[in-house]
């Protein structure tokens, strides 16, 4: 089955899910039973009615990102063929693959450095270096393609940046940086694995050279799955990459909703100009702050074809902590005076749709117990939002899990499992919101990343 056929089948399934959900939820009125006949003002009272309508309209905060996800998944081929090189890897500019770590998982770092180096060599890339930036020495083997940088404990940036931002900024200091302005950096987390497809996509991106920043797809269901619940929950992120992320970069060439912290490709001159030295507020979600600063300075972005591999958090607590940090960090970005309002408008709407999630998800209960009449368009849009969000889990599984590897029955079980994880994920996200709002903001929680540590416990 070719990629076009797969994409058409995916679009057909998406439209089927939307129409089915619209009909059964009352978004599309097909008979008189679809209409709410109760008068809420007399039935529930004024205050209760105002609150019910307020809760219903809070759902609309997610509409911008839902529309971006819908358009990205429909208007761009969701199942592209393998990336084909558009030029010789020998002609590619110098590429530094930079991994930032605390040094807590040295064996994982050593293993992945070797794997990623071999992947680059297998793809035909010659002009590259793998650079590991760490707070604690991991003692990498000496190799001409590997460089280990230990960030001194006494190092401080001009604005007092912390955590990953501090380490990234240290690499840009004149007495540390060995790269030319025209070179490129591929930022990876310590658990991120390159694929030949992603390396070819990066080579095409840097050979094109039209945009100084780029990012691609990361999937989480590769090799051994450690935690099925968190992996299935992360299928939503896969769809988010293929939808919202891809549309904002391929069509608008702007990080309208920000980007991720791994599979980040930057040109050295642009990265040094934007800088990771953004104070404490820019240190919790340093990737988001960096993207918004680059956006405000007029830099352009593009989507990079080819996927990389990561693993979802190994425990529900790590999953919760990860979401909490993201929420807190993005809120700090949105509230920062360093980012102009017009550049963070969509990001702000997005994060406040997350902040109000405990309120908006309460509609699931209140809509059943206390139905209220709404304009047909509002009912349609609310059902559309719900249908797209449900389908995001389905598509994420289809994109992440191999039918040939798992077989039809296990594959369908994964799709069903992803849908079944939605209530659990909603609860976790709600807890993360509440914890994030009341908890300490300037904290950087690092999840467990080395599965071998779990196996030896």
ZADOPA-92043 format. One line per 10 residues: for each residue x, y, z of C-alpha. Coordinates in nm, 2 decimals. Example, Ala and Ser with C-alpha at 12.3 -4.5 7.8 and 13.67 -1.06 7.14 Angstrom:
REM ZADOPA-92043
1.23 -0.45 0.78 ~ 1.37 -0.11 0.71
END
This chain:
REM ZADOPA-92043
0.00 0.00 0.00 ~ 0.16 0.33 -0.11 ~ 0.17 0.64 0.11 ~ -0.11 0.82 -0.08 ~ -0.35 0.54 -0.03 ~ -0.26 0.53 0.34 ~ -0.32 0.90 0.37 ~ -0.66 0.88 0.20 ~ -0.76 0.60 0.43 ~ -0.65 0.80 0.73
-0.85 1.10 0.61 ~ -1.15 0.88 0.56 ~ -1.12 0.74 0.91 ~ -1.08 1.09 1.05 ~ -1.39 1.23 0.88 ~ -1.58 0.92 0.99 ~ -1.49 0.97 1.35 ~ -1.59 1.34 1.33 ~ -1.93 1.27 1.17 ~ -2.00 0.99 1.40
-1.92 1.19 1.71 ~ -2.11 1.49 1.58 ~ -2.43 1.29 1.53 ~ -2.42 1.09 1.86 ~ -2.32 1.39 2.07 ~ -2.58 1.62 1.92 ~ -2.33 1.85 1.74 ~ -2.53 1.78 1.43 ~ -2.90 1.79 1.49 ~ -3.09 1.51 1.31
-3.42 1.52 1.48 ~ -3.61 1.70 1.76 ~ -3.45 1.47 2.02 ~ -3.12 1.63 1.95 ~ -3.23 1.97 2.08 ~ -3.22 2.07 2.45 ~ -3.57 2.19 2.54 ~ -3.50 2.29 2.91 ~ -3.49 2.66 3.01 ~ -3.18 2.68 3.23
-3.26 3.02 3.37 ~ -3.57 2.90 3.54 ~ -3.46 2.54 3.59 ~ -3.11 2.61 3.75 ~ -3.12 2.97 3.84 ~ -2.91 3.26 3.71 ~ -2.58 3.20 3.88 ~ -2.57 2.83 3.80 ~ -2.67 2.90 3.44 ~ -2.40 3.16 3.39
-2.14 2.91 3.53 ~ -2.26 2.63 3.30 ~ -2.23 2.85 2.99 ~ -1.89 2.97 3.11 ~ -1.77 2.61 3.14 ~ -1.91 2.53 2.80 ~ -1.74 2.82 2.63 ~ -1.40 2.74 2.80 ~ -1.39 2.44 2.57 ~ -1.34 2.68 2.27
-0.99 2.78 2.40 ~ -0.86 2.46 2.24 ~ -1.00 2.55 1.90 ~ -0.69 2.71 1.75 ~ -0.46 2.41 1.81 ~ -0.74 2.17 1.71 ~ -0.78 2.34 1.38 ~ -0.40 2.33 1.33 ~ -0.39 1.96 1.41 ~ -0.68 1.89 1.17
-0.53 2.09 0.88 ~ -0.18 1.94 0.94 ~ -0.31 1.59 0.94 ~ -0.53 1.63 0.64 ~ -0.35 1.87 0.40 ~ 0.00 1.71 0.43 ~ 0.06 1.34 0.36 ~ 0.05 1.17 0.70 ~ 0.25 0.87 0.57 ~ 0.53 1.01 0.37
0.77 0.77 0.19 ~ 1.13 0.72 0.32 ~ 1.33 1.04 0.29 ~ 1.54 1.06 -0.02 ~ 1.87 1.26 -0.01 ~ 1.86 1.57 -0.23 ~ 2.23 1.60 -0.23 ~ 2.55 1.42 -0.14 ~ 2.61 1.39 0.24 ~ 2.98 1.47 0.15
2.87 1.82 0.05 ~ 2.67 1.89 0.37 ~ 2.80 2.16 0.61 ~ 2.95 2.05 0.94 ~ 2.69 1.91 1.18 ~ 2.74 1.89 1.56 ~ 2.50 1.65 1.73 ~ 2.48 1.80 2.08 ~ 2.34 1.59 2.38 ~ 2.28 1.77 2.71
2.27 1.55 3.03 ~ 2.32 1.58 3.40 ~ 2.54 1.28 3.38 ~ 2.30 1.06 3.60 ~ 2.28 0.79 3.33 ~ 2.64 0.75 3.19 ~ 2.58 0.40 3.05 ~ 2.28 0.52 2.86 ~ 2.47 0.81 2.72 ~ 2.76 0.60 2.61
2.54 0.35 2.44 ~ 2.33 0.61 2.26 ~ 2.64 0.81 2.15 ~ 2.78 0.50 1.98 ~ 2.44 0.41 1.82 ~ 2.39 0.76 1.69 ~ 2.74 0.78 1.55 ~ 2.70 0.45 1.37 ~ 2.36 0.57 1.23 ~ 2.53 0.88 1.09
2.81 0.68 0.93 ~ 2.56 0.42 0.79 ~ 2.37 0.71 0.62 ~ 2.69 0.84 0.46 ~ 2.74 1.14 0.68 ~ 3.11 1.22 0.73 ~ 3.13 1.58 0.84 ~ 3.00 1.56 1.19 ~ 3.08 1.56 1.56 ~ 2.89 1.42 1.86
2.92 1.65 2.16 ~ 2.80 1.55 2.50 ~ 2.75 1.84 2.75 ~ 2.72 1.72 3.11 ~ 2.72 1.84 3.46 ~ 2.90 1.53 3.58 ~ 3.17 1.35 3.38 ~ 3.05 1.04 3.20 ~ 3.40 0.94 3.08 ~ 3.32 0.88 2.71
3.58 0.68 2.51 ~ 3.83 0.89 2.32 ~ 3.73 0.93 1.96 ~ 3.79 1.19 1.69 ~ 3.41 1.22 1.64 ~ 3.32 1.25 2.01 ~ 3.37 1.55 2.24 ~ 3.27 1.56 2.61 ~ 3.22 1.89 2.78 ~ 3.18 1.91 3.15
3.02 2.23 3.27 ~ 3.21 2.38 3.56 ~ 3.02 2.41 3.89 ~ 3.12 2.77 3.92 ~ 3.00 2.87 3.57 ~ 2.73 3.13 3.58 ~ 2.56 3.30 3.29 ~ 2.50 3.68 3.27 ~ 2.13 3.65 3.36 ~ 2.16 3.35 3.59
2.02 3.08 3.36 ~ 1.98 2.74 3.53 ~ 1.95 2.37 3.44 ~ 1.96 2.28 3.07 ~ 1.97 2.65 2.96 ~ 2.29 2.70 3.16 ~ 2.46 2.40 3.00 ~ 2.35 2.50 2.65 ~ 2.47 2.85 2.70 ~ 2.81 2.73 2.82
2.86 2.56 2.49 ~ 2.82 2.89 2.31 ~ 3.09 3.07 2.51 ~ 3.38 3.18 2.30 ~ 3.64 2.98 2.49 ~ 3.42 2.66 2.46 ~ 3.26 2.68 2.12 ~ 3.46 2.52 1.84 ~ 3.20 2.56 1.57 ~ 3.18 2.82 1.29
2.88 3.04 1.24 ~ 2.78 2.85 0.93 ~ 2.78 2.51 1.10 ~ 2.47 2.33 1.23 ~ 2.37 2.18 1.57 ~ 2.13 1.90 1.62 ~ 2.00 1.91 1.98 ~ 1.91 1.57 2.13 ~ 1.81 1.45 2.48 ~ 2.02 1.18 2.62
1.77 0.91 2.54 ~ 1.70 1.03 2.18 ~ 1.80 0.79 1.90 ~ 1.86 0.90 1.54 ~ 1.73 0.70 1.25 ~ 1.87 0.69 0.90 ~ 1.55 0.86 0.79 ~ 1.60 1.15 1.03 ~ 1.97 1.19 0.94 ~ 1.87 1.21 0.57
1.60 1.47 0.66 ~ 1.86 1.68 0.85 ~ 2.10 1.66 0.56 ~ 1.83 1.78 0.32 ~ 1.74 2.06 0.57 ~ 2.09 2.20 0.61 ~ 2.17 2.16 0.24 ~ 1.86 2.37 0.16 ~ 1.97 2.63 0.42 ~ 1.66 2.85 0.38
1.56 2.84 0.74 ~ 1.80 2.85 1.05 ~ 1.57 2.64 1.27 ~ 1.40 2.31 1.21 ~ 1.23 2.02 1.39 ~ 1.08 1.68 1.31 ~ 0.87 1.39 1.44 ~ 0.95 1.19 1.75 ~ 0.78 0.86 1.82 ~ 0.77 0.66 2.14
0.67 0.30 2.07 ~ 1.00 0.17 1.93 ~ 1.20 -0.13 2.04 ~ 1.10 -0.24 2.39 ~ 0.80 -0.06 2.54 ~ 0.87 0.00 2.91 ~ 0.53 0.14 3.02 ~ 0.23 0.07 2.79 ~ 0.01 0.32 2.96 ~ 0.24 0.62 2.92
0.34 0.51 2.57 ~ -0.02 0.49 2.45 ~ -0.09 0.83 2.62 ~ 0.21 0.98 2.43 ~ 0.05 0.87 2.10 ~ -0.12 1.21 2.13 ~ 0.22 1.38 2.10 ~ 0.30 1.19 1.78 ~ -0.02 1.33 1.62 ~ 0.06 1.67 1.76
0.39 1.66 1.57 ~ 0.23 1.55 1.25 ~ -0.05 1.80 1.28 ~ 0.01 2.13 1.46 ~ 0.39 2.12 1.45 ~ 0.41 2.03 1.09 ~ 0.15 2.29 0.97 ~ 0.31 2.58 1.17 ~ 0.66 2.50 1.02 ~ 0.57 2.39 0.67
0.31 2.66 0.60 ~ 0.38 2.95 0.83 ~ 0.75 2.88 0.91 ~ 0.69 3.01 1.26 ~ 0.67 2.85 1.60 ~ 0.32 2.98 1.67 ~ 0.26 2.71 1.94 ~ 0.64 2.67 2.03 ~ 0.82 2.34 1.97 ~ 0.98 2.05 2.16
1.32 2.04 2.33 ~ 1.47 1.75 2.13 ~ 1.52 1.69 1.75 ~ 1.60 2.06 1.74 ~ 1.82 2.17 1.45 ~ 1.98 2.52 1.45 ~ 2.24 2.71 1.26 ~ 2.52 2.82 1.50 ~ 2.51 3.19 1.41 ~ 2.13 3.21 1.47
2.15 3.01 1.80 ~ 2.42 3.23 1.94 ~ 2.21 3.54 1.84 ~ 1.90 3.42 2.01 ~ 2.09 3.27 2.31 ~ 1.98 3.04 2.59 ~ 2.08 3.30 2.85 ~ 1.72 3.39 2.94 ~ 1.73 3.41 3.32 ~ 1.54 3.18 3.56
1.21 3.22 3.39 ~ 1.36 3.09 3.07 ~ 1.52 2.79 3.23 ~ 1.22 2.57 3.31 ~ 1.09 2.53 2.95 ~ 1.41 2.65 2.78 ~ 1.30 2.51 2.45 ~ 0.98 2.71 2.44 ~ 1.15 3.03 2.56 ~ 1.42 2.99 2.29
1.16 2.94 2.01 ~ 0.95 3.24 2.12 ~ 1.26 3.46 2.13 ~ 1.37 3.34 1.79 ~ 1.02 3.40 1.66 ~ 1.02 3.76 1.80 ~ 1.36 3.82 1.63 ~ 1.22 3.73 1.29 ~ 1.39 3.39 1.24 ~ 1.21 3.13 1.03
1.15 2.76 1.09 ~ 1.08 2.45 0.88 ~ 0.97 2.09 0.94 ~ 1.23 1.82 0.89 ~ 1.12 1.49 0.74 ~ 1.22 1.17 0.91 ~ 1.15 1.05 1.27 ~ 1.36 1.00 1.58 ~ 1.30 0.76 1.86 ~ 1.24 0.82 2.23
1.08 0.64 2.52 ~ 0.78 0.76 2.72 ~ 0.82 0.81 3.10 ~ 0.86 0.47 3.28 ~ 0.62 0.55 3.56 ~ 0.30 0.75 3.60 ~ 0.47 0.97 3.86 ~ 0.74 1.06 3.61 ~ 0.47 1.12 3.35 ~ 0.29 1.35 3.59
0.61 1.54 3.69 ~ 0.70 1.58 3.32 ~ 0.36 1.74 3.24 ~ 0.37 1.96 3.55 ~ 0.72 2.10 3.45 ~ 0.60 2.17 3.10 ~ 0.29 2.36 3.22 ~ 0.49 2.56 3.47 ~ 0.77 2.64 3.22 ~ 0.53 2.75 2.94
0.34 2.97 3.18 ~ 0.66 3.14 3.27 ~ 0.73 3.20 2.90 ~ 0.38 3.34 2.83 ~ 0.41 3.58 3.13 ~ 0.76 3.69 3.04 ~ 0.80 4.05 2.94 ~ 1.08 3.95 2.71 ~ 0.84 3.80 2.46 ~ 0.61 4.04 2.28
0.24 3.97 2.32 ~ 0.17 3.92 1.94 ~ 0.43 3.64 1.92 ~ 0.29 3.44 2.21 ~ -0.08 3.49 2.15 ~ -0.15 3.14 2.02 ~ 0.08 2.99 2.27 ~ -0.10 3.18 2.55 ~ -0.44 3.06 2.43 ~ -0.30 2.70 2.41
-0.15 2.70 2.76 ~ -0.46 2.86 2.92 ~ -0.68 2.59 2.76 ~ -0.45 2.36 2.95 ~ -0.47 2.56 3.27 ~ -0.85 2.56 3.26 ~ -0.87 2.19 3.17 ~ -1.01 2.09 3.52 ~ -1.30 2.33 3.44 ~ -1.35 2.24 3.08
-1.34 1.87 3.13 ~ -1.61 1.91 3.40 ~ -1.85 1.96 3.11 ~ -1.85 1.58 3.07 ~ -2.04 1.55 3.39 ~ -2.23 1.88 3.39 ~ -2.35 1.85 3.03 ~ -2.52 1.52 3.12 ~ -2.66 1.63 3.46 ~ -2.75 1.99 3.36
-2.81 2.02 2.99 ~ -2.82 2.37 2.84 ~ -2.93 2.49 2.50 ~ -2.64 2.64 2.29 ~ -2.62 2.78 1.94 ~ -2.59 2.50 1.68 ~ -2.25 2.63 1.59 ~ -2.12 2.60 1.94 ~ -2.25 2.25 1.98 ~ -2.09 2.15 1.65
-1.75 2.31 1.74 ~ -1.74 2.15 2.08 ~ -1.81 1.80 1.93 ~ -1.55 1.87 1.66 ~ -1.29 1.95 1.92 ~ -1.37 1.63 2.12 ~ -1.37 1.42 1.80 ~ -1.03 1.55 1.69 ~ -0.87 1.50 2.03 ~ -1.00 1.14 2.04
-0.87 1.07 1.69 ~ -0.53 1.21 1.78 ~ -0.48 0.91 2.01 ~ -0.59 0.67 1.74 ~ -0.37 0.82 1.47 ~ -0.07 0.84 1.71 ~ -0.09 0.46 1.76 ~ -0.13 0.40 1.38 ~ 0.18 0.61 1.32 ~ 0.39 0.47 1.60
0.31 0.10 1.60 ~ 0.40 -0.13 1.31 ~ 0.12 -0.35 1.19 ~ 0.39 -0.60 1.06 ~ 0.57 -0.61 1.39 ~ 0.27 -0.65 1.62 ~ 0.02 -0.83 1.40 ~ -0.34 -0.72 1.33 ~ -0.49 -0.83 1.67 ~ -0.22 -0.67 1.88
-0.22 -0.36 1.66 ~ -0.60 -0.31 1.70 ~ -0.56 -0.38 2.08 ~ -0.31 -0.09 2.09 ~ -0.55 0.14 1.91 ~ -0.83 0.04 2.15 ~ -0.59 0.08 2.44 ~ -0.49 0.43 2.34 ~ -0.86 0.53 2.34 ~ -0.90 0.36 2.68
-0.61 0.56 2.83 ~ -0.79 0.89 2.75 ~ -0.97 0.90 3.09 ~ -0.65 0.82 3.28 ~ -0.46 1.08 3.08 ~ -0.73 1.34 3.15 ~ -0.70 1.27 3.52 ~ -0.32 1.30 3.51 ~ -0.33 1.62 3.31 ~ -0.58 1.77 3.56
-0.36 1.67 3.85 ~ -0.06 1.82 3.67 ~ -0.24 2.15 3.62 ~ -0.34 2.18 3.99 ~ 0.00 2.07 4.11 ~ 0.17 2.30 3.86 ~ -0.03 2.60 3.97 ~ 0.03 2.56 4.34 ~ 0.38 2.40 4.33 ~ 0.72 2.55 4.31
0.77 2.70 3.96 ~ 1.15 2.71 3.92 ~ 1.23 2.34 3.94 ~ 1.36 2.10 3.67 ~ 1.25 1.74 3.73 ~ 1.44 1.48 3.53 ~ 1.25 1.15 3.46 ~ 1.41 0.81 3.48 ~ 1.56 0.74 3.13 ~ 1.77 0.42 3.16
1.57 0.11 3.14 ~ 1.87 -0.10 3.26 ~ 1.85 0.07 3.60 ~ 1.49 -0.06 3.64 ~ 1.60 -0.41 3.54 ~ 1.87 -0.43 3.81 ~ 1.65 -0.30 4.09
END
